[in-house]
Amino acid sequence: MSLPIAIPLSTLILPGASSGNETAKIEKSAQDFESLLLSNWLQQAEESFAKLPGTDDDEDPGNSKDQFQGIAMQSLGAAMTAAGGIGLSRMISKNLRAAAVNAQN
């Protein structure tokens, strides 16, 4: 698994943008990241449980099951984040807001 690349703070905050726009953009970015992370974790968990002994191995190569499961895990990750998630988006947005304030000073 590859690690995420650091995104420069200047790409998250538009110069001259109002404080409300900056906060909304930071919140959205943090929630999107948490949703993506949760979706990835859920997908990996689902794949590992599918390989347990005694599970059904009758998949055809042309089966679109994997695509539908990926979509389901993305939806579940987004729903979990919308319901409060694991607190990662709050922590990220708090730190990004603090960095934005420090960058403006």
BELMO-V626511 format. One record per helix or strand of 3 or more residues. SS is the DSSP state (@ for helix, = for strand). FROM is the first residue (numbers start at 0). TO is the last residue. If there is no record, write none. Layout:
SS/FROM/TO
SS/FROM/TO
This chain:
@/8/11
@/18/49
@/64/81
@/87/103
